[in-house]
Amino acid sequence: MAGEASNGTEALDLARRLLPDLLIADMSLPRLDGPAVTRAIIEGHLAVPVLLLTAHDSDDEVMAAIAAGATGYLRTDATPEELIAAVRAIAAGGAVIAPPVLARVLTRVAEAVPPPGNSAATRLGALTGREREVLVHVARGCTNAEIADMLGVGETTVKTHVGHVLTKLRLRDRTQAVVLAYESGLITPGSS
């Protein structure tokens, strides 16, 4: 089912009624902006991932989108191919941030990350070796299907591991898992 809204209040109402597979919203919607809509969806425990679009891509705006719980963040001038790829990635359980924006965000996150041995790193101790391995692949932006291919297991197995990672680390979604992976030093910007 598809719907279209002219402001954030309408978008939130449609998300509640239709429970779409994905909500695509502008960061600067009237009445209720994109991050506020995203927060309301998260707080309402709606299983609706949000892809936020923006004409600007300031670091503060990106961090606000991530903090609100957005699953994706693209500029409004993204090509149709980029938008389609983002929708597919999110539908496959991934998260998307436009590559030029991601490079800046990772630098900012790296600067804010405390030295290894912090509580984020300690939290990783609850994970099995395979769960840590899956978390690394998630943090690198891999989809469940890609992780399954790399590890030689079924996609359902990967989904189970991702679910265990999120549950054990008390995380809401893959975006928070990526942030934790960087905060903990499990992976670092530029690592592959």
FENQUIBEL-V902182 format. One line per field, one symbol per residue. phi: phi as a letter, one per 40 degrees, with the letter a starting at -180 (. if undefined). psi: psi as a letter, one per 30 degrees, with the letter a starting at -180 (. if undefined). Layout:
phi->???
psi->???
This chain:
phi->.babbcacccccccccccfccabbbcdbccgacdccccdcccccfccbcbbcbacbacdccccccccchccaabcccccdccccccccccccgcbbbddccddccccccdccccddgcccccccccccdccccccdccccgccdcccdcccgbcccccdcccdcdccccfbcacccccccdcdcgdbbdgcb
psi->kllklfleeeeeeeeeefilfkkklkehklejleeeeeeeeefghkijlkjkkkflhleeeeeeeeefgkfljllfgkleeeeeeeeeeefggalkkkeeeeeeeeeeeeffklllgleeeeefffkleeeeeeeeeefggkleeeeeeefhlleeeeeeeeeeeeeeghkeaeeeeeeeeeefgellkfl.
